[in-house]
Amino acid sequence: MMKDEDKRFNEESFKFIRDIETFMKEDFKCRLENSYGEQWFRTGVPKAVYDRHML
């Protein structure tokens, strides 16, 4: 019984973490686009990083 509760709370915790990560990713992207335009990633990171990310 205790293991079932632990598992349920773990699953719930992971869902909260995923929701927070998704929100932060979208929020950061929107803020960067608002500040630096839609090409913020291409123009804002070093070319080697951009090239490695786009592979």
C-alpha positions as a printed NumPy array, in Angstrom:
array([[  0.   ,   0.   ,   0.   ],
       [  2.764,   2.431,   0.891],
       [  4.642,   1.568,  -2.309],
       [  1.536,   2.336,  -4.367],
       [  1.229,   5.745,  -2.724],
       [  4.933,   6.444,  -3.278],
       [  4.575,   5.524,  -6.949],
       [  1.507,   7.734,  -7.324],
       [  3.29 ,  10.705,  -5.755],
       [  6.366,  10.101,  -7.92 ],
       [  4.254,  10.089, -11.076],
       [  2.475,  13.25 ,  -9.96 ],
       [  5.791,  14.937,  -9.139],
       [  7.243,  14.056, -12.555],
       [  4.155,  15.508, -14.233],
       [  4.592,  18.768, -12.303],
       [  8.254,  18.896, -13.282],
       [  7.426,  18.316, -16.967],
       [  4.764,  21.025, -16.836],
       [  7.205,  23.492, -15.264],
       [  9.923,  22.642, -17.814],
       [  7.479,  23.068, -20.703],
       [  6.265,  26.405, -19.357],
       [  9.807,  27.695, -18.787],
       [ 10.989,  26.613, -22.234],
       [  8.101,  28.386, -23.964],
       [  8.356,  31.457, -21.718],
       [ 12.108,  31.831, -22.334],
       [ 11.605,  31.406, -26.076],
       [  8.872,  34.062, -26.162],
       [ 10.962,  36.499, -24.124],
       [ 14.002,  35.99 , -26.347],
       [ 11.904,  36.436, -29.506],
       [ 10.323,  39.591, -28.089],
       [ 13.716,  41.043, -27.224],
       [ 15.837,  39.843, -30.159],
       [ 13.429,  38.801, -32.924],
       [ 12.507,  35.428, -34.346],
       [ 16.092,  34.68 , -35.395],
       [ 17.364,  35.058, -31.817],
       [ 18.907,  31.588, -31.716],
       [ 20.735,  31.873, -35.   ],
       [ 22.065,  35.345, -34.299],
       [ 22.52 ,  35.014, -30.545],
       [ 24.626,  31.889, -30.127],
       [ 28.088,  31.102, -31.449],
       [ 28.069,  29.513, -34.908],
       [ 29.68 ,  26.271, -33.639],
       [ 26.91 ,  25.851, -31.045],
       [ 24.211,  26.7  , -33.597],
       [ 25.651,  24.235, -36.14 ],
       [ 25.947,  21.47 , -33.522],
       [ 22.362,  22.046, -32.329],
       [ 20.903,  22.018, -35.833],
       [ 22.387,  18.594, -36.758]])
